Amino acid sequence: SQTIHQWPATLVQPVGSPLSLECTVEGTSNPNLYWYRQAAGRGLQLLFYSVGIGQISSEVPQNLSASRPQDRQFILSSKKLLLSDSGFYLCAWRGGTSYNEQFFGPGTRLTVL
Amino acid sequence: KQEVTQIPAALSVPEGENLVLNCSFTDSAIYNLQWFRQDPGKGLTSLLLIQSSQREQTSGRLNASLDKSSGRSTLYIAASQPGDSATYLCAVLRGSARQLTFGSGTQLTVLP
């Protein structure tokens, strides 16, 4: 069966510090991978998606970047965090036998102080 | 641009009631619609997925319908229980990479 992992689960960082959030998927190959953000009082917003290694598409301009160094690894980064980067970050995957269904990881709660 | 709206934003019902959550979307060119449940501080759990060619899907006490032409979906929960308390999100699948566009959710509280 497929599983998706995210870490860390919780992170508190000062403004201006770097960020690296990691997402890995097990039990499937060549998945589509997605990063979403859920900010306080706002809905879930798609940030990045990837259809393959090294292929990244951005939905909205922002202070963040994404990379996919391996087939089942998706990384969200920032060189300098802003207060507005605080939120709940969710990674998701799609593919395999459940082609049109997306499955979500447990999320990372990021607080920028 | 696809927009997804969920009504009501919050709902409180006594245990045992049947209830309906509503979702509407502006662009009918979707691949499917997915209903999720989110518990506080947790990730999303997929409840039901309706393909664009389908009219409804059922899982246990949950039934979701889709009227693509009118841009509407409903999630029906029968015989609600306190354990059903959560935020329910609907999302439509669009685009070549099958991205999801989410509604803002309905926060459901089932009172014992």
Interface residues (C-beta under 8 A of the other chain):
Chain A: N32 Y34 Y36 R42 G43 L44 Q45 L46 Y49 V51 S57 E59 F88 L90 A92 R94 N100 E101 Q102 F103 F104 G105 P106 G107 R109
Chain B: Y31 N32 Q34 F36 G41 K42 G43 L44 T45 S46 L49 Q51 L89 A91 L93 A97 R98 Q99 L100 T101 F102 G103 S104 G105
